[in-house]
Each structure stands twice: as structure tokens, then as C-alpha cells.
Amino acid sequence: MTVPNYITIFRFILVPFIVMALLSNYVGAALIGFIVAGVSDGVDGYIARRYDQRSELGAYLDPIADKLLLVTLFVVLGFLKELPVWLVVIVVSRDILIIGAVLLSTVMANPVEMRPLLVSKANTALQILLVVFTLADMRFEFSFGDGRMILVWVVALLTAASATAYLLAWTKHMAGYEQNRK
């Protein structure tokens, strides 16, 4: 266990508190919790790189913590009718697709090495921005006008593009596996 792993575990622990804050209408606390989670993600990555505290456990925990936080907030914000349900379905479906593909390739004894794609990094950044805009709008009653809806559509398109890119890479990986077995 390294310091970055403890920080990542802290992010896991933050998720239910952020959800409870949102569901209890303490949106300011949820926004602060989300920002703390985001900052802790940057801090754990910095410490891991700077002090050579990278670990195999951390390589798995970090993206799981990130996805758990984002997917959970998308679901809750959809439940609260702050984000369109169709967007929540797209975001959650993409992550289920990726997890299913990784599990299937592992079960078939052909594990796929998952590296974040550029489109996926852009997608995650815009998902985070959308959550921050949504929480800020809920808490401070900002009016982002059409900006928030434009961001919703950009996130939807990037999520679909990211899912497609991962699916194509996975299909290519699995096709190579089938050819190598013959």
C-alpha cells in the first residue's frame, strides 16, 4: 500500500457522502466533495509519479475510483432530473461495455491492456466539466443558458465516440487472438 493508494481509497469513501449530500439537498457540500475528489485524483497521480510510488494496485484502483465517482454522479443527477436520462444511459452503457469487454477477454485468456485513448481523456474531462457546471447551477442558480445543453450534447457525442474507439480496438485485439490460435 502506497500513499497514492490511500488517497484513492479516500475517493471511494467520498462517493457515498457526495451522493447523500446531493440527495439531502446539500448541493454545496456535494460540489465541495466533488472538487476535493478531483484534487485528490491529481495529488495521488503526482505523488505516484514524483516519488515513484506507482503500484499495480493503484493502476487498477485509480480508474475504478474515477469511474465510480463520475458514473454515480451521472446517475444521481439523472435521477434528480438535472441531466437527461438518455445521456445517463449513454454514459453508463459505455462503461458497462468497456468493463464487459475487458472481463470477456480475460475469461478467454486474452487480456486486453487498457490504455486511455485521447478521445476518452477528452470525454472524461468534459464529463467532469458537465458535473461541475450542473452542481454549480444547482447550488448558485447560475444560468449557463444553452451552454449546459451544448455541453450535454458534446459529452454524448464524445461518449459514443469513445465507446466506438474502445470497441474497435477490442475487436481488433480479439481478432488477432483468434488468428493466433489457428
N, CA, C and O of each residue as an XYZ file, in Angstrom:
728
protein
N       0.849     -1.190      0.000
C       0.000      0.000      0.000
C       0.889      1.247      0.000
O       1.813      1.381      0.802
N       0.580      2.135     -0.914
C       1.334      3.375     -1.035
C       0.439      4.544     -0.641
O      -0.777      4.393     -0.518
N       1.046      5.704     -0.444
C       0.272      6.909     -0.125
C      -0.763      7.196     -1.219
O      -1.916      7.478     -0.896
N      -0.388      7.132     -2.507
C      -1.406      7.358     -3.539
C      -2.584      6.378     -3.446
O      -3.723      6.755     -3.725
N      -2.323      5.141     -3.063
C      -3.428      4.170     -2.924
C      -4.370      4.574     -1.803
O      -5.586      4.428     -1.931
N      -3.823      5.080     -0.706
C      -4.679      5.548      0.395
C      -5.524      6.747     -0.051
O      -6.695      6.863      0.313
N      -4.921      7.627     -0.835
C      -5.667      8.783     -1.345
C      -6.787      8.311     -2.272
O      -7.895      8.846     -2.233
N      -6.500      7.317     -3.100
C      -7.515      6.763     -3.995
C      -8.649      6.131     -3.194
O      -9.820      6.314     -3.527
N      -8.313      5.398     -2.152
C      -9.338      4.788     -1.290
C     -10.197      5.878     -0.646
O     -11.403      5.703     -0.470
N      -9.574      6.994     -0.300
C     -10.321      8.143      0.225
C     -11.385      8.596     -0.781
O     -12.501      8.944     -0.394
N     -11.033      8.590     -2.082
C     -12.010      8.964     -3.115
C     -13.187      7.997     -3.131
O     -14.333      8.419     -3.287
N     -12.914      6.697     -2.969
C     -14.005      5.720     -2.881
C     -14.937      6.078     -1.728
O     -16.159      6.032     -1.867
N     -14.351      6.430     -0.598
C     -15.132      6.753      0.601
C     -15.948      8.030      0.399
O     -17.041      8.160      0.949
N     -15.423      8.970     -0.385
C     -16.136     10.230     -0.640
C     -17.440     10.036     -1.415
O     -18.397     10.783     -1.214
N     -17.482      9.044     -2.291
C     -18.632      8.876     -3.192
C     -19.967      8.819     -2.448
O     -20.862      9.593     -2.786
N     -20.150      7.938     -1.445
C     -21.459      7.916     -0.777
C     -21.784      9.220     -0.056
O     -22.952      9.594      0.051
N     -20.761      9.913      0.439
C     -21.016     11.187      1.112
C     -21.497     12.246      0.116
O     -22.393     13.033      0.424
N     -20.905     12.260     -1.063
C     -21.332     13.203     -2.101
C     -22.765     12.885     -2.521
O     -23.583     13.791     -2.681
N     -23.063     11.610     -2.698
C     -24.422     11.198     -3.081
C     -25.420     11.591     -2.004
O     -26.474     12.147     -2.312
N     -25.106     11.314     -0.757
C     -26.022     11.666      0.343
C     -26.224     13.182      0.421
O     -27.332     13.653      0.676
N     -25.156     13.934      0.201
C     -25.282     15.394      0.200
C     -26.240     15.841     -0.898
O     -27.109     16.683     -0.667
N     -26.079     15.276     -2.091
C     -26.973     15.642     -3.199
C     -28.426     15.272     -2.904
O     -29.335     16.080     -3.094
N     -28.627     14.055     -2.443
C     -29.990     13.586     -2.180
C     -30.634     14.306     -1.001
O     -31.859     14.338     -0.880
N     -29.809     14.883     -0.133
C     -30.320     15.632      1.023
C     -30.381     17.133      0.737
O     -30.634     17.941      1.631
N     -30.146     17.486     -0.523
C     -30.192     18.868     -0.991
C     -29.092     19.751     -0.398
O     -29.270     20.963     -0.273
N     -27.968     19.153     -0.037
C     -26.786     19.899      0.364
C     -25.847     19.954     -0.835
O     -24.767     19.363     -0.837
N     -26.294     20.680     -1.849
C     -25.586     20.693     -3.126
C     -24.199     21.322     -2.986
O     -23.251     20.882     -3.635
N     -24.079     22.340     -2.151
C     -22.775     22.971     -1.924
C     -21.772     21.971     -1.377
O     -20.616     21.946     -1.799
N     -22.217     21.142     -0.432
C     -21.337     20.111      0.134
C     -20.970     19.086     -0.936
O     -19.832     18.620     -0.988
N     -21.936     18.736     -1.791
C     -21.651     17.789     -2.877
C     -20.635     18.380     -3.847
O     -19.729     17.682     -4.303
N     -20.783     19.660     -4.161
C     -19.836     20.327     -5.062
C     -18.441     20.353     -4.449
O     -17.455     20.068     -5.130
N     -18.356     20.691     -3.175
C     -17.056     20.699     -2.495
C     -16.467     19.292     -2.478
O     -15.277     19.118     -2.742
N     -17.288     18.285     -2.170
C     -16.811     16.901     -2.164
C     -16.292     16.481     -3.527
O     -15.271     15.800     -3.625
N     -17.000     16.890     -4.588
C     -16.573     16.545     -5.943
C     -15.245     17.222     -6.278
O     -14.373     16.609     -6.894
N     -15.090     18.472     -5.877
C     -13.839     19.187     -6.126
C     -12.699     18.551     -5.332
O     -11.597     18.390     -5.857
N     -12.951     18.189     -4.071
C     -11.932     17.518     -3.250
C     -11.528     16.200     -3.911
O     -10.344     15.870     -3.967
N     -12.505     15.453     -4.408
C     -12.205     14.185     -5.090
C     -11.341     14.437     -6.319
O     -10.393     13.694     -6.573
N     -11.657     15.471     -7.075
C     -10.869     15.795     -8.261
C      -9.453     16.198     -7.920
O      -8.504     15.760     -8.570
N      -9.302     17.029     -6.905
C      -7.969     17.458     -6.482
C      -7.183     16.249     -5.966
O      -5.996     16.111     -6.262
N      -7.839     15.373     -5.197
C      -7.137     14.195     -4.661
C      -6.672     13.271     -5.790
O      -5.641     12.609     -5.673
N      -7.438     13.232     -6.882
C      -7.026     12.427     -8.036
C      -5.726     12.970     -8.620
O      -4.821     12.205     -8.953
N      -5.638     14.279     -8.741
C      -4.407     14.889     -9.234
C      -3.243     14.696     -8.278
O      -2.117     14.438     -8.703
N      -3.519     14.822     -6.971
C      -2.472     14.686     -5.961
C      -1.921     13.267     -5.934
O      -0.706     13.074     -5.877
N      -2.819     12.259     -5.975
C      -2.307     10.881     -5.920
C      -1.468     10.557     -7.150
O      -0.464      9.852     -7.050
N      -1.874     11.068     -8.306
C      -1.085     10.853     -9.525
C       0.272     11.521     -9.452
O       1.282     10.948     -9.859
N       0.288     12.737     -8.929
C       1.550     13.472     -8.787
C       2.500     12.736     -7.841
O       3.673     12.538     -8.159
N       1.986     12.337     -6.684
C       2.826     11.639     -5.707
C       3.347     10.326     -6.292
O       4.515      9.983     -6.108
N       2.485      9.596     -6.993
C       2.898      8.318     -7.571
C       4.043      8.509     -8.568
O       5.002      7.736     -8.584
N       3.929      9.552     -9.403
C       4.981      9.794    -10.398
C       6.227     10.409     -9.759
O       7.342      9.939     -9.987
N       6.039     11.438     -8.976
C       7.162     12.205     -8.411
C       8.014     11.369     -7.463
O       9.241     11.469     -7.473
N       7.366     10.549     -6.649
C       8.087      9.781     -5.634
C       8.142      8.294     -5.967
O       8.393      7.456     -5.101
N       7.904      7.988     -7.230
C       7.966      6.613     -7.725
C       7.189      5.644     -6.820
O       7.706      4.616     -6.384
N       5.926      6.015     -6.557
C       5.057      5.180     -5.736
C       3.943      4.549     -6.581
O       2.849      4.279     -6.088
N       4.244      4.325     -7.846
C       3.270      3.637     -8.698
C       3.164      2.194     -8.237
O       4.139      1.596     -7.782
N       1.968      1.648     -8.362
C       1.789      0.250     -7.977
C       0.753     -0.380     -8.900
O      -0.060      0.314     -9.510
N       0.795     -1.692     -8.990
C      -0.193     -2.403     -9.808
C      -1.590     -2.192     -9.235
O      -2.550     -1.993     -9.980
N      -1.700     -2.237     -7.903
C      -2.988     -1.995     -7.258
C      -3.515     -0.610     -7.610
O      -4.693     -0.452     -7.930
N      -2.649      0.383     -7.551
C      -3.046      1.747     -7.883
C      -3.477      1.893     -9.333
O      -4.383      2.668     -9.640
N      -2.830      1.150    -10.226
C      -3.184      1.196    -11.649
C      -4.614      0.707    -11.878
O      -5.270      1.128    -12.830
N      -5.098     -0.184    -11.003
C      -6.483     -0.660    -11.095
C      -7.429      0.230    -10.300
O      -8.506      0.584    -10.779
N      -7.026      0.592     -9.083
C      -7.916      1.352     -8.199
C      -8.247      2.742     -8.730
O      -9.398      3.174     -8.668
N      -7.241      3.444     -9.254
C      -7.431      4.837     -9.656
C      -8.535      5.004    -10.707
O      -9.447      5.806    -10.504
N      -8.477      4.271    -11.823
C      -9.549      4.461    -12.810
C     -10.909      3.965    -12.307
O     -11.946      4.499    -12.702
N     -10.910      2.948    -11.437
C     -12.185      2.466    -10.882
C     -12.799      3.550    -10.000
O     -14.004      3.795    -10.058
N     -11.968      4.199     -9.185
C     -12.468      5.280     -8.323
C     -13.021      6.427     -9.164
O     -14.078      6.981     -8.859
N     -12.299      6.774    -10.219
C     -12.757      7.853    -11.108
C     -14.106      7.514    -11.734
O     -15.025      8.333    -11.734
N     -14.214      6.298    -12.268
C     -15.455      5.888    -12.930
C     -16.601      5.778    -11.934
O     -17.725      6.187    -12.225
N     -16.316      5.227    -10.762
C     -17.358      5.120     -9.744
C     -17.919      6.493     -9.408
O     -19.134      6.667     -9.318
N     -17.047      7.455     -9.224
C     -17.481      8.815     -8.896
C     -18.305      9.417    -10.025
O     -19.408      9.913     -9.794
N     -17.781      9.378    -11.235
C     -18.483     10.010    -12.361
C     -19.802      9.314    -12.690
O     -20.832      9.970    -12.843
N     -19.769      8.001    -12.797
C     -20.987      7.275    -13.158
C     -22.057      7.462    -12.081
O     -23.229      7.668    -12.394
N     -21.651      7.390    -10.823
C     -22.608      7.573     -9.728
C     -23.230      8.963     -9.785
O     -24.439      9.113     -9.615
N     -22.403      9.976    -10.023
C     -22.958     11.331    -10.089
C     -23.865     11.512    -11.304
O     -24.883     12.199    -11.216
N     -23.510     10.912    -12.423
C     -24.403     10.992    -13.583
C     -25.751     10.353    -13.263
O     -26.797     10.906    -13.604
N     -25.732      9.200    -12.613
C     -26.982      8.506    -12.266
C     -27.811      9.359    -11.310
O     -29.014      9.527    -11.512
N     -27.178      9.894    -10.280
C     -27.915     10.704     -9.299
C     -28.437     11.984     -9.945
O     -29.580     12.373     -9.708
N     -27.613     12.640    -10.756
C     -28.069     13.864    -11.420
C     -29.183     13.565    -12.423
O     -30.056     14.405    -12.639
N     -29.165     12.392    -13.030
C     -30.274     11.974    -13.878
C     -31.532     11.735    -13.059
O     -32.623     12.155    -13.445
N     -31.376     11.057    -11.924
C     -32.495     10.799    -11.013
C     -33.121     12.115    -10.543
O     -34.341     12.217    -10.413
N     -32.283     13.110    -10.293
C     -32.774     14.425     -9.848
C     -33.275     15.285    -11.004
O     -33.690     16.427    -10.806
N     -33.232     14.728    -12.209
C     -33.675     15.410    -13.429
C     -32.837     16.653    -13.768
O     -33.322     17.606    -14.378
N     -31.585     16.608    -13.358
C     -30.652     17.682    -13.684
C     -29.872     17.374    -14.961
O     -29.354     18.278    -15.617
N     -29.797     16.093    -15.303
C     -29.208     15.656    -16.568
C     -30.228     14.778    -17.272
O     -30.989     14.069    -16.614
N     -30.256     14.814    -18.600
C     -31.210     13.982    -19.328
C     -30.920     12.490    -19.123
O     -29.766     12.059    -19.137
N     -31.975     11.727    -18.937
C     -31.832     10.290    -18.708
C     -31.118      9.624    -19.879
O     -30.313      8.717    -19.669
N     -31.397     10.054    -21.106
C     -30.749      9.436    -22.259
C     -29.231      9.589    -22.191
O     -28.500      8.696    -22.619
N     -28.749     10.728    -21.652
C     -27.301     10.921    -21.509
C     -26.746      9.968    -20.453
O     -25.682      9.376    -20.639
N     -27.464      9.825    -19.358
C     -27.041      8.907    -18.297
C     -26.927      7.491    -18.860
O     -25.972      6.774    -18.561
N     -27.897      7.093    -19.669
C     -27.880      5.750    -20.269
C     -26.651      5.582    -21.159
O     -26.002      4.536    -21.123
N     -26.328      6.587    -21.946
C     -25.155      6.512    -22.830
C     -23.875      6.387    -22.011
O     -23.025      5.550    -22.315
N     -23.730      7.211    -20.979
C     -22.515      7.210    -20.155
C     -22.358      5.871    -19.434
O     -21.280      5.277    -19.449
N     -23.430      5.401    -18.806
C     -23.359      4.140    -18.065
C     -23.141      2.967    -19.022
O     -22.357      2.065    -18.726
N     -23.818      2.974    -20.152
C     -23.676      1.875    -21.127
C     -22.248      1.772    -21.647
O     -21.728      0.670    -21.819
N     -21.619      2.898    -21.896
C     -20.226      2.885    -22.370
C     -19.328      2.185    -21.357
O     -18.510      1.341    -21.722
N     -19.482      2.537    -20.097
C     -18.623      1.931    -19.077
C     -18.922      0.449    -18.893
O     -18.005     -0.343    -18.678
N     -20.184      0.066    -18.974
C     -20.538     -1.360    -18.893
C     -19.945     -2.111    -20.082
O     -19.440     -3.223    -19.925
N     -20.005     -1.513    -21.265
C     -19.428     -2.119    -22.464
C     -17.927     -2.354    -22.282
O     -17.421     -3.432    -22.596
N     -17.229     -1.358    -21.783
C     -15.776     -1.482    -21.600
C     -15.458     -2.542    -20.557
O     -14.587     -3.385    -20.775
N     -16.152     -2.509    -19.431
C     -15.909     -3.492    -18.373
C     -16.215     -4.904    -18.883
O     -15.455     -5.838    -18.630
N     -17.323     -5.050    -19.594
C     -17.692     -6.355    -20.152
C     -16.650     -6.868    -21.129
O     -16.318     -8.053    -21.118
N     -16.132     -5.989    -21.970
C     -15.110     -6.394    -22.949
C     -13.825     -6.828    -22.255
O     -13.214     -7.826    -22.637
N     -13.422     -6.087    -21.245
C     -12.208     -6.442    -20.503
C     -12.394     -7.787    -19.804
O     -11.512     -8.644    -19.852
N     -13.534     -7.968    -19.160
C     -13.799     -9.233    -18.465
C     -13.848    -10.406    -19.442
O     -13.273    -11.463    -19.181
N     -14.535    -10.215    -20.565
C     -14.636    -11.280    -21.559
C     -13.271    -11.672    -22.102
O     -12.963    -12.858    -22.216
N     -12.458    -10.689    -22.434
C     -11.131    -11.008    -22.966
C     -10.277    -11.697    -21.911
O      -9.452    -12.547    -22.246
N     -10.460    -11.348    -20.659
C      -9.711    -12.000    -19.576
C     -10.165    -13.445    -19.402
O      -9.342    -14.347    -19.250
N     -11.483    -13.660    -19.426
C     -12.033    -15.012    -19.300
C     -11.563    -15.884    -20.461
O     -11.336    -17.081    -20.290
N     -11.420    -15.291    -21.625
C     -10.975    -16.032    -22.798
C      -9.444    -16.161    -22.856
O      -8.884    -16.549    -23.881
N      -8.789    -15.836    -21.758
C      -7.328    -15.942    -21.635
C      -6.587    -15.066    -22.648
O      -5.506    -15.420    -23.119
N      -7.184    -13.922    -22.973
C      -6.554    -12.968    -23.874
C      -6.771    -11.559    -23.322
O      -7.410    -10.726    -23.965
N      -6.234    -11.297    -22.124
C      -6.499     -9.996    -21.507
C      -6.046     -8.847    -22.395
O      -4.990     -8.892    -23.026
N      -6.864     -7.840    -22.421
C      -6.564     -6.656    -23.211
C      -5.976     -5.608    -22.267
O      -6.490     -5.379    -21.172
N      -4.905     -4.986    -22.706
C      -4.301     -3.923    -21.902
C      -5.053     -2.635    -22.193
O      -5.082     -2.157    -23.327
N      -5.649     -2.093    -21.170
C      -6.458     -0.883    -21.350
C      -5.592      0.351    -21.116
O      -5.052      0.561    -20.030
N      -5.479      1.144    -22.150
C      -4.814      2.434    -22.049
C      -5.822      3.488    -22.467
O      -6.519      3.319    -23.468
N      -5.906      4.578    -21.708
C      -6.876      5.612    -22.082
C      -6.543      6.209    -23.449
O      -5.397      6.567    -23.723
N      -7.547      6.306    -24.286
C      -7.398      6.919    -25.598
C      -7.599      8.431    -25.463
O      -8.208      8.894    -24.499
N      -7.091      9.189    -26.420
C      -7.231     10.643    -26.386
C      -8.706     11.052    -26.333
O      -9.076     11.950    -25.577
N      -9.545     10.394    -27.134
C     -10.967     10.728    -27.138
C     -11.585     10.435    -25.766
O     -12.495     11.137    -25.324
N     -11.083      9.399    -25.104
C     -11.582      9.044    -23.782
C     -11.157     10.082    -22.738
O     -11.937     10.433    -21.853
N      -9.929     10.565    -22.846
C      -9.461     11.606    -21.924
C     -10.276     12.884    -22.097
O     -10.669     13.516    -21.116
N     -10.527     13.256    -23.348
C     -11.351     14.440    -23.615
C     -12.768     14.230    -23.086
O     -13.365     15.141    -22.511
N     -13.298     13.030    -23.282
C     -14.627     12.693    -22.801
C     -14.706     12.835    -21.282
O     -15.635     13.452    -20.759
N     -13.736     12.266    -20.579
C     -13.729     12.343    -19.119
C     -13.638     13.794    -18.654
O     -14.346     14.195    -17.731
N     -12.777     14.576    -19.284
C     -12.636     15.989    -18.904
C     -13.962     16.733    -19.074
O     -14.347     17.526    -18.215
N     -14.652     16.476    -20.176
C     -15.925     17.172    -20.408
C     -17.038     16.625    -19.512
O     -17.944     17.370    -19.138
N     -16.986     15.337    -19.163
C     -17.953     14.805    -18.194
C     -17.773     15.499    -16.847
O     -18.750     15.872    -16.197
N     -16.523     15.668    -16.437
C     -16.237     16.356    -15.170
C     -16.743     17.796    -15.239
O     -17.380     18.284    -14.305
N     -16.456     18.466    -16.342
C     -16.911     19.844    -16.521
C     -18.439     19.924    -16.459
O     -18.987     20.840    -15.846
N     -19.115     18.985    -17.081
C     -20.582     18.966    -17.053
C     -21.100     18.775    -15.623
O     -22.058     19.435    -15.220
N     -20.486     17.892    -14.870
C     -20.904     17.687    -13.475
C     -20.686     18.973    -12.674
O     -21.562     19.382    -11.913
N     -19.529     19.609    -12.839
C     -19.246     20.854    -12.113
C     -20.257     21.935    -12.505
O     -20.804     22.610    -11.632
N     -20.509     22.105    -13.798
C     -21.496     23.095    -14.252
C     -22.865     22.802    -13.653
O     -23.559     23.709    -13.195
N     -23.245     21.538    -13.660
C     -24.562     21.152    -13.165
C     -24.676     21.415    -11.667
O     -25.667     21.982    -11.207
N     -23.668     21.006    -10.911
C     -23.689     21.238     -9.462
C     -23.650     22.734     -9.142
O     -24.360     23.197     -8.250
N     -22.821     23.488     -9.870
C     -22.746     24.937     -9.644
C     -24.081     25.597     -9.981
O     -24.529     26.496     -9.270
N     -24.708     25.155    -11.055
C     -26.015     25.685    -11.445
C     -27.063     25.378    -10.371
O     -27.888     26.226    -10.032
N     -27.017     24.155     -9.844
C     -27.967     23.768     -8.796
C     -27.737     24.589     -7.520
O     -28.692     25.024     -6.877
N     -26.475     24.797     -7.162
C     -26.156     25.465     -5.897
C     -26.312     26.977     -5.982
O     -26.897     27.601     -5.097
N     -25.789     27.554     -7.043
C     -25.733     29.009     -7.134
C     -26.746     29.583     -8.115
O     -26.816     30.797     -8.310
N     -27.525     28.707     -8.727
C     -28.536     29.101     -9.705
C     -27.940     29.949    -10.826
O     -28.519     30.939    -11.272
N     -26.748     29.511    -11.263
C     -26.159     30.129    -12.444
C     -27.051     29.788    -13.619
O     -27.732     28.763    -13.630
N     -27.035     30.643    -14.580
C     -27.748     30.310    -15.797
C     -26.716     30.242    -16.919
O     -26.248     31.260    -17.429
N     -26.383     29.015    -17.283
C     -25.420     28.831    -18.358
C     -26.110     28.864    -19.715
O     -25.489     28.637    -20.752
N     -27.423     29.155    -19.684
C     -28.186     29.234    -20.919
C     -28.091     27.949    -21.708
O     -28.238     26.853    -21.168
N     -27.843     28.104    -22.994
C     -27.716     26.932    -23.858
C     -26.372     26.226    -23.676
O     -26.178     25.124    -24.188
N     -25.443     26.857    -22.949
C     -24.118     26.277    -22.759
C     -24.156     24.901    -22.129
O     -23.413     24.006    -22.533
N     -25.014     24.729    -21.147
C     -25.105     23.425    -20.487
C     -25.663     22.369    -21.432
O     -25.182     21.236    -21.446
N     -26.669     22.726    -22.220
C     -27.245     21.749    -23.154
C     -26.260     21.428    -24.275
O     -26.192     20.288    -24.734
N     -25.503     22.418    -24.714
C     -24.467     22.149    -25.719
C     -23.444     21.181    -25.141
O     -23.014     20.249    -25.821
N     -23.052     21.400    -23.882
C     -22.111     20.506    -23.213
C     -22.684     19.101    -23.084
O     -21.957     18.120    -23.241
N     -23.970     18.993    -22.803
C     -24.636     17.680    -22.742
C     -24.467     16.949    -24.069
O     -24.116     15.769    -24.085
N     -24.714     17.635    -25.175
C     -24.611     17.007    -26.493
C     -23.168     16.652    -26.854
O     -22.915     15.608    -27.455
N     -22.219     17.523    -26.486
C     -20.806     17.228    -26.754
C     -20.373     16.002    -25.956
O     -19.680     15.129    -26.478
N     -20.786     15.939    -24.679
C     -20.464     14.768    -23.853
C     -21.082     13.512    -24.461
O     -20.437     12.465    -24.508
N     -22.320     13.609    -24.924
C     -22.973     12.443    -25.537
C     -22.197     11.970    -26.763
O     -21.953     10.774    -26.920
N     -21.813     12.895    -27.622
C     -21.074     12.532    -28.834
C     -19.696     11.963    -28.507
O     -19.277     10.969    -29.101
N     -18.987     12.591    -27.563
C     -17.669     12.074    -27.184
C     -17.766     10.725    -26.488
O     -16.895      9.873    -26.665
N     -18.816     10.523    -25.699
C     -19.010      9.237    -25.038
C     -19.240      8.149    -26.080
O     -18.669      7.062    -25.989
N     -20.073      8.443    -27.062
C     -20.326      7.479    -28.138
C     -19.055      7.235    -28.950
O     -18.765      6.094    -29.313
N     -18.297      8.290    -29.239
C     -17.045      8.138    -29.990
C     -16.032      7.321    -29.195
O     -15.329      6.483    -29.758
N     -15.958      7.561    -27.905
C     -15.044      6.810    -27.049
C     -15.435      5.338    -26.996
O     -14.576      4.462    -27.097
N     -16.722      5.065    -26.838
C     -17.190      3.664    -26.816
C     -16.851      2.975    -28.126
O     -16.402      1.829    -28.130
N     -17.060      3.662    -29.231
C     -16.766      3.101    -30.545
C     -15.274      2.825    -30.701
O     -14.883      1.770    -31.201
N     -14.446      3.767    -30.276
C     -12.987      3.590    -30.388
C     -12.517      2.399    -29.559
O     -11.705      1.599    -30.024
N     -13.027      2.281    -28.329
C     -12.639      1.135    -27.493
C     -13.145     -0.175    -28.080
O     -12.443     -1.185    -28.049
N     -14.355     -0.160    -28.612
C     -14.923     -1.371    -29.200
C     -14.107     -1.815    -30.416
O     -13.847     -3.005    -30.595
N     -13.713     -0.866    -31.237
C     -12.896     -1.195    -32.409
C     -11.529     -1.756    -31.990
O     -11.057     -2.743    -32.554
N     -10.903     -1.116    -30.999
C      -9.598     -1.598    -30.520
C      -9.739     -2.996    -29.917
O      -8.892     -3.860    -30.145
N     -10.797     -3.216    -29.155
C     -11.010     -4.521    -28.531
C     -11.283     -5.585    -29.596
O     -10.755     -6.694    -29.520
N     -12.107     -5.244    -30.586
C     -12.422     -6.186    -31.668
C     -11.154     -6.567    -32.427
O     -10.942     -7.736    -32.748
N     -10.323     -5.586    -32.708
C      -9.060     -5.843    -33.402
C      -8.165     -6.741    -32.538
O      -7.543     -7.674    -33.046
N      -8.106     -6.462    -31.262
C      -7.318     -7.275    -30.330
C      -7.823     -8.720    -30.319
O      -7.028     -9.656    -30.399
N      -9.124     -8.897    -30.220
C      -9.700    -10.227    -30.145
C      -9.568    -10.960    -31.483
O      -9.376    -12.176    -31.493
N      -9.666    -10.248    -32.616
C      -9.491    -10.877    -33.919
C      -8.061    -11.397    -34.066
O      -7.848    -12.470    -34.632
N      -7.086    -10.647    -33.562
C      -5.700    -11.102    -33.583
C      -5.511    -12.330    -32.732
O      -4.712    -13.209    -33.058
N      -6.245    -12.390    -31.643
C      -6.181    -13.547    -30.740
C      -6.710    -14.778    -31.459
O      -6.109    -15.849    -31.370
N      -7.819    -14.645    -32.167
C      -8.400    -15.785    -32.893
C      -7.448    -16.267    -33.980
O      -7.297    -17.472    -34.180
N      -6.800    -15.330    -34.688
C      -5.853    -15.717    -35.753
C      -4.652    -16.443    -35.176
O      -4.136    -17.386    -35.776
N      -4.205    -15.992    -33.993
C      -3.038    -16.633    -33.364
C      -3.354    -18.024    -32.840
O      -2.439    -18.830    -32.672
N      -4.607    -18.330    -32.578
C      -4.992    -19.635    -32.051
C      -5.046    -20.691    -33.155
O      -4.999    -21.886    -32.861
N      -5.143    -20.279    -34.405
C      -5.282    -21.226    -35.517
C      -3.975    -21.834    -35.914
O      -3.929    -22.650    -36.835
